[in-house]
């Protein structure tokens, strides 16, 4: 009898884990909306990762904000780090005033200020990292990359005090 109870418990836990994994496997409505906005503006869907929990886009101004489940790193052909919030202004073929994204070059991470596709048929996408424009094949960004929570990004929680000063810090600023 005790063995049968344990088997039932194990099966129930396994079924619950399977359901949770199935929920995480599919994209959220917010992720689908974000990736659709990118595609509508002539940009590849893979500029934003999976794991988007909320998304806002103002069509009049082009401003958008994507909230991720947690700050994370996407490891593909191009190393990208994402803050918990990614924001910018999107127009056709370009994201300007970008915040919340950093790209890896050699051993250093650089904040990405803007992303653009000048000529879609060229198959090239440009990242403005401040001191230089990095270019990559568009094919690197065809699909939204999986994003792994990164302990280097989540060093401390940043808290704003009543006097406006900030306590704490993070490896990646917003």
N, C-alpha and C positions, 0 to 999 in steps of 0.2 A: 504494500500500500504506500509506504514512504517512497519507494522507487518511482511509482506511478506519479506521485505528487511532484517529485523533482523533474521528471520528464515533462510534465505539463508546464512547470515554471520555466524550464529551459526553452520549450517551444513558444511560450508566450513572449519571453524576452526576445527570442530570435525574430519572431513575427514583428514585434515592435521596432526592432533595429532595422528590419527590412523596409518597413513603412517609412521610417525616418530617412533612410538612404534614398528611397524612391522620391520622397519629397525634395530632398536636396539635389537630386540628379537633374530634375527638370528646371528650366529657367523660370524665374518669377515674372509676374506681369510687369513689374518695374524694369527688370532687365530687358525684357522684350521691347518695352517702350523706348528705353535708352538706345538699344541697338538699332531700332527702326528709325529713330531720329538721326543717328549717324548715317545710316544708309540713304535716307531721304536727302541728306545734305552732301551726298557724293563722297562720303568717307567710309572706310571699312568698319564693319561691325566689331572687329577685334581690338579697337582702340580702348574700349572699356572692358573690364574683366567680367567673369561670371560673379555671382554673389552680390548683385545690386539689390538692396532691400527697399529703396525708395528713389523715385526719379521725378524731377520737376523740370519743365521746359516752357519758357515764355516765347511763343512764336513771334510776338511783336518785337521784342528786343534781342532774341536769340540766346538769352541767358539760360543756362541749365545748371542743375545741381544733381549729382548722383551720390546717394548715401550707400556705402558698402557695409557689409556685416561687420567688418573689422579692417584695420589697415593691413595690407598684404603685399606680397611680391608675386609677380607673374614671371615664371621662368620659361621662356621660349627662345626663339632666335635673338630677341632683344629683351634684355632684363628691364622690367618696369616695376616700380614701387608705386602703390596707391595709398593715399591717406584714407581715413574713414569717409571723408567727403572730397569729391572731385567736382570742380566747378569751372565754368568758362562761358565764352560767348561763341556760339556756332553760327556760321554763315556757310553758303555753299562752298565746299572744298576746304574749309578752314575752321579751326578752333583757336580763338585768340583769348588773351587774359586768362590763360589756363592756370589753375592751382590744384595741388593735390596729386601731381604726377611727377616722378623722377625717373630718368633713364640712366642706365649704367654704361659707362665708357671706360674700358680697361678695368681699373679697380675703384673708380670714383663714381659717385652718383651726382647727377646734375638735375636741377629743377627744369622741367619742360615748360617753357613759356607759351609756346604756340605749336600747332601742328597744321600742316597744309599739304594739299595735293593740287599742284598747279595745273598739270595736264594729266587727266586720268589715264589716257592711253599710254603715257610714259611708263606706267607701272611703278612710279617712285613716290614716296611720301617723305616729307621733310619735318624734322623736329627742331625747333629753335630752343637751344639749351643755354642761351645767353651769349657765350663767347663764340659760338659756331653753330651752323646748321648741320645736323646729322641727317643723312638720307638713307632710307631702307627700301627694300622691295615691298610693294603693297601686299604681295602674297603672304608676308609675315603676319599680317593683321586680318586675314580673311575671317577667322572665327574667334569669338571671345575666349581669351585664355583663362584657364583655371587659376585661381589666385589663392595662395597659401598664406595664412596669417604668419607674420614675421615677428619673432621676439625682438629683433633689433629695432623695429619701428615702435613697438609698444614698450618703451622703456619706463615711462611714467605718464600718468594722466596729467594733462595741463588744466589748471584751474585758475580762473580769473577772480582776483580778490575784489572786495568792495571798492578799494582805492584805484582800481583799474590796472594794477600790476599783475603779472603772471607768476604763479608758483608752479614749479615742476618744468618739465620739458619733454621733448620727444626727439628721436633721431631724425625725423622727417617733419618739417613744419608745414603748416597749411598754406 
